[in-house]
Amino acid sequence: MWAPPTEALTASLPELARRDLALALVDAQQDPLAYSEPYGQDDGIIRTVAQGHVTAVILLGYDTSTMTVLTIAYAGTTNT
């Protein structure tokens, strides 16, 4: 699940950044708490995932059965 602004941002990322984001999210789907870090205070709900030059903040749903991407940060260049 994507928050509307993050869907547009994801589409604008370079291919390698989209791949890194996808890998981070796939890992987090397997075990969200093991493959993520707390975002601020560890409430077990808002977490951070990272891969390569991409970091995303995710919101975990009830019993970690759903994830919503809240924001994405890319530390790279879009020039090819």
QUIFEN-V126125 format. One record per helix or strand. SS is the DSSP state (H for helix, E for strand). FROM is the first residue (numbers start at 1). LEN is the number of residues. If there is no record, write none. Layout:
# QUIFEN-V126125
[[SS & FROM & LEN] [SS & FROM & LEN]]
This chain:
# QUIFEN-V126125
[[E & 2 & 1] [H & 4 & 9] [H & 15 & 16] [E & 37 & 2] [E & 46 & 6] [E & 54 & 7] [H & 62 & 3] [E & 67 & 8]]
